[in-house]
Amino acid sequence: MRPFTYIAPQTLDATLDALRTAQPGTKILAGGTTLYDLMKLDIETPPAVIDVHRLVELDTIDPSERELVFGAGARMADVADHPAIRTDYPALSESLWRAASQQLRNMATVGGNLLQRTRCAYFRGGPEFPCNKRTPGSGCAAIGGQDRGHALLGGSDSCIATYPGDFAIALIAFDATVDTLGPNGERSVPLAELHVEPGEDPTREHVLAPDELIIRIRVPATPAGRGSTYLKIRDRESYAFALASAAAGLTFDADGMINECRIALGGVATRPWRATEAEQTLIGQRLTPQTARHAGEVAFAAARPGTHNGFRVELGIRTVADALRTAGERATR
């Protein structure tokens, strides 16, 4: 790890002052569970880090009748175990429980989790492997290489690394918004617009400026929260990214027809992926094994398998169908 300057402001105002005068390349440190890891690998080499994990203004959890509000500094474990989240939004709770080990959940923040680097083994593997995300213009070793865990959706000729997070998948299904703060003021960004596909510049993963800080996450209240789930399929139960995952939420009318449907995909795309066309296939329909599978097929209709990851199309379809079944059971309790 290279030497760096450590800055630990005690208030949001002091944080803004630090951001105004920060050297180019300075990073914001929250839980540090991803940043320190990449610094040890010499992938991230910031001249300074601004530690915001002690800011009490960011450490809040506020479920209300109108919306859920999470301070960006709230710990993943605390949000996952909050009684109101577990009862009214099980998909959000489950996405955090299944995201990492207990030790990491106790340290990592929900804001930092949203902005963890999109990465793959080639990105972490060192200079012997070409990686446009690490060294622009060097190529992508995953394309035509060992791509078993790489993206089926949203990839480009420059990068097919899969977005690794779980919480963002559940959040995008429920129309979450992030509020940010920087020297230029405060703004709100729909989560659906926060992350970007790699295109020709895989180094750009989100729309935030280098001096912009997520301060809170807001989720509109919806009855579909109670009838929801987050299903994650992976090679092993811990310390593994998803091979396929799905967040699903449903409500039914008095006749048993679906009147609200939410589906988002994880583990299969270069960013959190909302499957809006799949949702529309279920509106006004009964939830059956056939309609649930059809929704999964529509969700993966645009998938572009590579050399070794084609099996994950069928896996993803089944994951969506199984998540819808669980959501349907919860919605009709």
Summary of the structure (lengths in Angstrom):
residues: 333
radius of gyration: 19.7
end to end distance: 52.4
largest distance: 64.3
contacts: 1165
relative contact order: 0.13
helix: 32%
strand: 22%
